[in-house]
Amino acid sequence: MERKTLWKTYSDSDLEAMNKVAEDYKYCLNTAKTERECVSLAIAKAEAKGYKNLQNYIDERKEVKPGDKLYANYNGKLIILYQIGTDPIEKGMNILGAHIDSPRLDIKQNPLYEKEGFSYLDTHYYGGIKKYQWVTIPLAIHGVFAKKDGTTVHVNIGEDENDPVFTVTDILIHLAKDQMVKKAADVINGENLDLLIGSQALKGVDKDAVKAYTMQLISEKYGVEEEDFLSAELEIVPADKARDLGFDRSMIIAYGQDDKICAWTSLFAMLDVEAPKRTACTLLVDKEEIGSVGASGMHSHFFENMTAELLDLMGIHGDLAVRRTISHSTMLSSDVSAGYDPLYADRFDNKNAAWLGKGIVFNKYTGSRGKSGSNDANAEYIAKIRKVLDDNHVQFQTAELGKVDAGGGGTIAYIMANYGMEVIDAGLAILCMHSPQEVSSKADVYEAVRAYKAFLEYMD
């Protein structure tokens, strides 16, 4: 069942609309590289569209009614948006879910040290990475220092063209004989992924003078002391901006497109929906790359708790009502697929691969080694989605994550399926997944917004 490339079907007006969406998407990628930044930007965009903070409704015991647009966030790392539909909410919601965390390097709690004339920050990598891809590239520091006085200091350094950047060093090729015969997984040791941040010594200091000067600069800029690293969350990400790729500018190359490409297209669709029949909901969650654990991950009860609060403000009480609402819901678990790469064709079954430029990708199942750990979507549910997309002239494709026994992966789909709702993975194809620079198609970005909007508006 061959799918056409969208480039052959788009009209001039389609291309104009596509480019507008792509520019907004690139802006989001450049502005929000961490989960905290994503939530902050999502709130700003939502409030500009009339969304109100659900917590204010809870505090004021304000009634929630059809047409209301609400959001809830957990510690600035997870956000849920609701647009209340005209149908009884106990009949279920149409839900989009994506994650806003991406592979990176995290700063340890006791990170700052000096070694033979250089100052470093000690790191621990987050998520699945090829460690050798993270050396010798310009890196930026994003995050927060939480101080004992209750204040939070935000850090974003390395993104402005006048900022310094940072890097992780590698051994020069001339001295790399032993390194070159190692397996790829062992070429760079995880404990050697430390960030080089300085080499100038502080005058008048004998011991650790380079560390002292670096800490002095940090203190002057952010008003913190070394002990404040104990309660800091600092993330190391590529300093590069999202750029058009190719002579034809048909693709985007950028950090963090897994899974921000699905998060931002889901948000764009959600904010474009008006007066839905079924309540529309979008979840942008944290911690998927490390198993969806923790209070801001999908395994937490925050979504369930906020939905219970929502129903309570609608005059619908009791645990059964919450369970009924969630179990009657339908969801697209929006996560990326491995885009078919002709240079690595032996890793794919090209009849069941995700192709750039051919629309949103549905994965009936993910997992690995015999579908282990996957949510295997029901055929009847897939048929309903096919009808919604076909009726709205949205192109889609189906795929699995590489050849059988080639590898595998997971998403948040199985977690939501535990509630008894219908769920399927639906995302976009990208190349170079989990690398510092991932590649996507502008056409897919635009088609994903159209697909997500159709789902929110017309799925029943």
matplotlib code that plots the C-alpha trace (Angstrom):
import matplotlib.pyplot as plt

x = [0.0, 2.2, 1.8, 2.4, 5.0, 3.2, 5.4, 3.5, 0.1, 0.4, -1.0, 0.8, -1.6, -0.7, 3.0, 2.4, 0.6, 3.2, 6.0, 4.2, 3.8, 7.4, 8.7, 6.6, 7.9, 11.5, 10.9, 9.6, 12.6, 15.0, 13.2, 12.4, 15.1, 14.2, 11.0, 10.7, 11.1, 8.6, 6.0, 6.6, 6.3, 3.2, 1.5, 2.3, 0.8, -2.2, -3.0, -2.8, -5.6, -7.8, -6.7, -7.0, -5.1, -7.2, -5.6, -7.3, -10.6, -9.9, -8.9, -12.0, -14.3, -15.3, -17.7, -16.3, -18.7, -18.6, -16.4, -14.0, -10.3, -8.0, -4.5, -2.7, 1.0, 3.2, 6.3, 6.8, 7.7, 4.3, 1.3, -2.3, -4.7, -8.4, -11.1, -14.5, -16.8, -20.6, -20.9, -21.0, -17.4, -18.2, -18.5, -14.8, -12.2, -10.1, -6.5, -3.2, -0.1, 3.6, 6.8, 8.9, 12.1, 14.9, 18.3, 21.0, 23.7, 22.7, 24.9, 25.6, 24.9, 28.5, 29.8, 32.4, 36.1, 39.5, 41.9, 45.4, 44.6, 41.0, 37.6, 34.8, 31.3, 30.7, 27.8, 25.5, 23.8, 20.0, 18.3, 19.6, 22.5, 25.6, 28.1, 30.6, 28.2, 28.3, 32.0, 33.6, 30.3, 29.2, 27.0, 24.8, 23.6, 19.9, 18.1, 17.7, 19.4, 16.9, 18.2, 17.6, 15.8, 13.1, 14.1, 14.8, 17.5, 17.0, 20.1, 20.3, 23.8, 25.3, 22.3, 22.9, 25.6, 27.4, 27.4, 30.3, 29.6, 31.0, 32.2, 33.2, 36.7, 38.0, 41.4, 43.1, 43.2, 47.0, 46.9, 43.7, 45.2, 43.7, 40.4, 39.9, 39.7, 37.1, 33.4, 31.3, 29.6, 33.1, 34.7, 33.7, 33.4, 30.3, 32.4, 34.5, 31.5, 32.5, 31.9, 34.9, 34.0, 37.2, 41.0, 41.7, 43.1, 42.1, 44.9, 46.1, 44.7, 47.1, 44.8, 42.2, 42.6, 40.9, 37.9, 37.8, 37.7, 35.0, 32.9, 33.4, 32.0, 29.0, 28.4, 28.6, 26.2, 23.6, 24.0, 24.7, 27.4, 28.9, 26.5, 23.6, 24.6, 23.1, 19.6, 20.1, 18.7, 21.1, 20.9, 23.5, 22.1, 23.5, 23.9, 22.9, 19.7, 17.0, 17.9, 16.4, 18.1, 18.6, 18.9, 15.1, 14.7, 12.3, 13.7, 14.6, 17.7, 17.6, 18.1, 15.3, 12.8, 12.2, 9.6, 9.1, 8.1, 5.0, 4.6, 4.5, 2.3, -0.1, -0.2, -0.7, -3.6, -5.1, -4.9, -6.6, -9.6, -12.8, -16.1, -15.4, -18.2, -16.0, -13.7, -10.3, -7.2, -3.4, -0.7, 2.9, 4.8, 8.3, 10.6, 9.6, 13.3, 14.0, 10.8, 8.1, 8.8, 8.6, 6.0, 6.2, 6.2, 3.2, 3.3, 2.4, -1.2, -1.2, -3.4, -5.9, -5.9, -6.4, -9.2, -10.8, -10.5, -12.0, -15.0, -15.6, -15.8, -18.4, -20.5, -19.6, -18.4, -16.9, -14.1, -16.3, -17.0, -13.3, -12.6, -15.5, -14.4, -10.8, -11.7, -14.1, -11.5, -9.5, -5.9, -3.1, 0.2, 2.3, 5.9, 8.4, 9.1, 12.4, 12.5, 13.6, 17.3, 18.5, 22.1, 21.1, 18.4, 19.3, 17.8, 14.3, 11.5, 10.7, 7.2, 6.5, 8.8, 8.1, 9.1, 9.8, 7.4, 4.5, 2.5, 1.8, 2.9, 0.7, 2.5, 0.0, 2.6, 6.1, 8.2, 10.9, 11.6, 8.1, 6.3, 7.5, 6.4, 4.1, 0.5, -1.0, -3.9, -7.2, -8.1, -11.6, -10.0, -7.6, -10.5, -12.2, -9.1, -8.6, -12.1, -11.6, -8.4, -9.7, -12.9, -10.7, -8.2, -5.3, -2.5, -1.1, 1.2, 1.8, 5.1, 7.0, 10.3, 12.8, 13.0, 11.9, 14.9, 16.7, 15.9, 12.8, 11.5, 8.6, 6.3, 3.7, 0.9, 0.9, 0.6, -2.6, -3.9, -3.9, -6.9, -8.8, -8.9, -8.2, -4.6, -2.4, 1.1, 0.9, 3.9, 6.4, 9.3, 12.7, 16.3, 19.2, 16.9, 18.5, 21.4, 22.3, 20.9, 17.7, 16.1, 12.4, 10.3, 8.4, 5.6, 5.2, 5.1, 2.2, 0.3, 0.7, -1.1, -3.9, -4.1, -4.1, -6.7, -9.0, -8.7, -9.6, -12.5, -14.1, -13.2, -16.2]
y = [0.0, 2.7, 6.3, 9.3, 11.9, 14.9, 17.2, 16.0, 16.7, 20.1, 23.2, 26.6, 27.5, 24.3, 25.0, 28.5, 27.2, 24.5, 27.0, 29.1, 26.1, 25.1, 28.5, 28.4, 24.9, 26.0, 29.0, 26.5, 24.2, 27.2, 28.8, 25.6, 22.9, 21.6, 20.4, 23.4, 25.7, 23.8, 24.1, 27.8, 28.4, 26.1, 28.1, 31.4, 30.1, 28.6, 31.8, 33.8, 31.5, 32.0, 29.1, 29.6, 28.0, 25.1, 25.7, 29.1, 27.4, 24.9, 27.6, 29.7, 26.7, 28.1, 26.1, 24.4, 24.3, 23.5, 25.8, 26.4, 26.2, 25.1, 24.0, 22.4, 22.0, 20.0, 21.9, 23.4, 20.0, 18.6, 20.3, 19.2, 21.2, 20.6, 22.2, 21.2, 19.8, 19.8, 16.0, 14.7, 14.3, 10.8, 9.7, 10.2, 12.6, 12.8, 12.9, 13.7, 12.7, 13.5, 13.9, 17.0, 15.5, 14.6, 12.8, 15.1, 15.4, 16.3, 18.0, 15.9, 17.4, 17.9, 18.7, 21.5, 20.4, 21.4, 19.1, 20.1, 23.6, 23.1, 23.5, 21.0, 20.1, 16.4, 14.9, 11.9, 11.3, 11.1, 8.7, 6.5, 8.2, 7.2, 8.8, 9.5, 11.9, 14.3, 15.2, 18.2, 20.0, 23.4, 22.8, 25.1, 25.0, 25.3, 24.9, 26.2, 26.8, 26.4, 28.4, 27.8, 31.2, 29.8, 31.6, 29.9, 31.2, 30.4, 29.5, 29.7, 30.2, 29.3, 30.1, 33.8, 34.4, 36.6, 33.8, 31.4, 27.8, 24.6, 21.2, 17.7, 16.9, 13.9, 12.5, 13.6, 11.1, 11.1, 9.5, 7.5, 4.1, 2.3, 4.1, 3.3, -0.4, -0.2, -1.0, 2.0, 1.7, 1.9, 4.6, 7.3, 6.4, 7.8, 9.3, 11.2, 13.1, 16.0, 19.6, 21.8, 25.2, 27.2, 27.5, 30.9, 31.0, 33.4, 35.7, 35.3, 31.8, 28.9, 25.8, 25.1, 28.7, 27.8, 26.3, 29.4, 31.8, 29.8, 29.8, 33.5, 34.1, 31.9, 33.6, 37.1, 36.1, 34.1, 35.1, 31.5, 29.7, 26.3, 24.6, 25.7, 23.0, 20.5, 21.8, 22.6, 21.0, 21.9, 20.2, 20.2, 20.5, 21.3, 25.0, 24.9, 26.4, 24.6, 25.1, 24.3, 21.3, 20.8, 23.0, 22.9, 23.7, 20.7, 19.4, 20.6, 19.7, 20.4, 19.0, 17.5, 16.6, 13.4, 14.1, 17.8, 17.4, 15.6, 17.8, 21.1, 19.8, 18.4, 21.8, 23.7, 21.4, 21.7, 25.5, 25.6, 23.5, 25.4, 24.1, 20.4, 17.9, 15.6, 17.2, 17.7, 17.1, 17.3, 15.9, 17.1, 14.9, 14.5, 11.5, 9.3, 8.8, 7.1, 5.1, 7.7, 7.4, 10.1, 12.7, 14.4, 11.2, 9.5, 6.8, 9.5, 10.1, 13.8, 13.3, 11.2, 13.7, 16.8, 15.1, 14.3, 18.0, 18.9, 16.7, 17.9, 21.5, 20.3, 18.9, 15.3, 13.5, 10.1, 7.8, 5.9, 9.0, 9.6, 6.1, 6.1, 9.3, 8.1, 4.6, 5.9, 8.2, 7.7, 8.6, 9.2, 8.5, 10.9, 9.8, 9.7, 6.8, 5.7, 7.3, 5.0, 5.8, 4.5, 4.4, 1.9, 0.1, -3.3, -2.2, -1.7, -3.7, -1.0, -2.3, -1.4, 1.6, 5.2, 7.6, 11.2, 13.4, 10.8, 12.0, 11.1, 7.5, 5.0, 2.2, -0.5, -1.8, -0.9, -2.9, -5.4, -9.1, -10.3, -7.1, -7.1, -4.1, -2.8, -1.5, -3.5, -1.3, -2.8, -3.2, -1.6, 1.5, 1.8, 1.5, 4.5, 6.6, 5.7, 7.0, 10.3, 11.0, 9.9, 12.0, 15.0, 14.3, 13.8, 11.5, 8.9, 5.9, 2.8, 1.4, -0.5, 0.3, -1.5, -5.1, -7.8, -8.6, -5.4, -3.5, -1.8, 0.9, 2.0, 5.0, 6.1, 4.3, 1.2, 3.3, 5.0, 1.8, 0.6, 2.8, 0.8, 3.5, 3.0, 4.1, 3.9, 5.4, 8.2, 10.4, 11.5, 9.9, 11.4, 10.5, 10.2, 9.7, 10.4, 12.1, 15.8, 16.7, 15.0, 15.4, 15.8, 16.8, 20.1, 18.4, 15.9, 18.6, 20.3, 17.1, 16.1, 19.3, 18.5, 14.9, 15.8, 18.5, 16.1, 13.6, 16.1, 17.4, 14.4, 11.2, 9.8]
z = [0.0, -1.3, 0.1, -2.1, -1.1, 0.2, -1.9, -5.0, -3.5, -1.8, -3.5, -3.3, -0.5, 1.3, 1.0, 2.3, 5.3, 5.8, 5.9, 8.5, 10.8, 10.2, 11.2, 14.4, 15.1, 14.7, 17.0, 19.7, 19.2, 19.7, 22.6, 24.6, 24.7, 28.2, 29.7, 32.0, 29.0, 27.0, 29.7, 30.1, 26.4, 26.2, 29.0, 27.2, 24.0, 25.7, 27.7, 24.5, 23.2, 26.2, 28.4, 32.2, 35.1, 36.5, 39.9, 40.1, 39.4, 42.2, 44.7, 43.9, 43.6, 40.2, 38.0, 34.9, 31.9, 28.2, 26.2, 29.1, 28.2, 31.1, 31.8, 34.8, 35.3, 37.7, 38.9, 35.5, 33.9, 32.8, 31.4, 30.7, 28.6, 28.5, 26.3, 27.6, 25.0, 24.6, 25.1, 28.7, 29.7, 31.2, 27.6, 27.3, 26.0, 22.9, 24.1, 22.6, 24.6, 23.8, 25.9, 26.2, 27.6, 25.3, 25.6, 27.1, 29.7, 33.3, 35.8, 38.9, 42.4, 43.3, 39.9, 39.9, 40.0, 38.7, 37.0, 36.0, 34.8, 33.6, 35.4, 34.6, 35.5, 36.2, 34.3, 34.0, 30.7, 30.5, 28.2, 25.4, 23.6, 21.5, 23.9, 21.1, 19.4, 22.4, 22.2, 20.5, 19.8, 21.2, 24.2, 26.3, 29.9, 30.7, 34.0, 37.5, 40.8, 43.7, 46.6, 50.3, 50.6, 48.3, 45.2, 41.8, 39.5, 35.8, 33.7, 29.9, 28.7, 25.3, 23.1, 22.4, 19.8, 22.4, 25.0, 25.6, 24.9, 26.4, 25.2, 26.1, 24.8, 22.8, 22.2, 18.9, 16.1, 16.2, 19.7, 19.3, 18.3, 21.3, 21.1, 17.5, 18.0, 20.8, 20.3, 19.7, 23.1, 24.8, 22.6, 25.2, 28.9, 30.6, 33.4, 30.8, 29.5, 31.7, 30.5, 30.0, 31.4, 32.1, 32.2, 33.7, 37.2, 39.9, 41.0, 44.6, 45.0, 45.3, 45.3, 42.6, 41.3, 38.0, 39.8, 42.1, 39.1, 37.4, 40.5, 41.0, 37.5, 38.2, 41.5, 39.9, 37.1, 39.0, 42.7, 43.8, 45.8, 45.2, 47.7, 45.5, 43.0, 45.5, 44.7, 41.0, 37.9, 35.0, 31.6, 28.9, 25.4, 21.9, 21.4, 17.7, 16.4, 14.4, 10.7, 7.3, 5.7, 2.0, -1.0, -1.2, 2.5, 2.8, 6.1, 9.5, 11.5, 15.2, 18.7, 20.6, 17.9, 19.8, 21.0, 20.7, 17.1, 18.4, 21.4, 19.5, 16.6, 19.2, 21.0, 17.7, 16.9, 20.4, 20.4, 17.0, 18.1, 18.9, 20.4, 20.2, 20.9, 23.0, 25.5, 24.0, 26.1, 25.4, 27.7, 27.4, 29.9, 31.3, 31.9, 29.0, 28.0, 31.3, 31.7, 32.3, 36.1, 38.8, 39.6, 36.3, 34.2, 32.7, 35.5, 38.0, 39.0, 38.1, 35.0, 37.0, 39.8, 37.6, 35.7, 39.1, 40.1, 36.7, 37.1, 40.7, 39.4, 36.8, 39.6, 38.8, 41.9, 42.8, 41.8, 39.4, 37.4, 37.0, 36.0, 33.5, 31.9, 31.4, 30.3, 27.7, 26.3, 23.1, 22.7, 20.2, 22.0, 19.9, 19.6, 16.8, 14.5, 13.0, 9.6, 6.7, 5.9, 2.6, 3.9, 6.6, 4.6, 6.1, 9.5, 8.0, 6.4, 3.8, 3.3, 7.0, 7.5, 8.3, 5.4, 5.6, 3.7, 3.7, 6.7, 10.2, 11.2, 13.1, 15.0, 15.9, 18.2, 19.4, 21.9, 21.0, 20.9, 20.1, 20.8, 24.4, 26.4, 23.6, 23.4, 20.5, 19.4, 18.5, 14.9, 15.4, 16.9, 13.9, 11.5, 13.3, 13.0, 9.3, 8.7, 10.5, 8.6, 5.3, 5.7, 6.5, 3.6, 5.9, 4.7, 7.1, 6.9, 9.1, 10.3, 12.9, 14.5, 12.2, 11.2, 13.6, 15.9, 14.8, 18.0, 19.4, 21.8, 23.8, 24.4, 26.9, 25.1, 27.3, 30.4, 29.2, 28.0, 31.6, 32.2, 29.6, 27.0, 23.3, 22.4, 19.4, 18.8, 16.2, 15.5, 12.9, 11.1, 11.9, 11.0, 13.5, 16.4, 19.9, 18.3, 19.0, 15.6, 14.3, 10.9, 10.1, 7.1, 7.1, 5.2, 8.0, 10.6, 8.8, 8.1, 11.8, 12.9, 10.5, 11.7, 15.4, 14.9, 13.0, 15.7, 18.5, 16.6, 14.9, 16.8, 18.7]

ax = plt.figure().add_subplot(projection="3d")
ax.plot(x, y, z, "-o")
ax.set_aspect("equal")
plt.show()
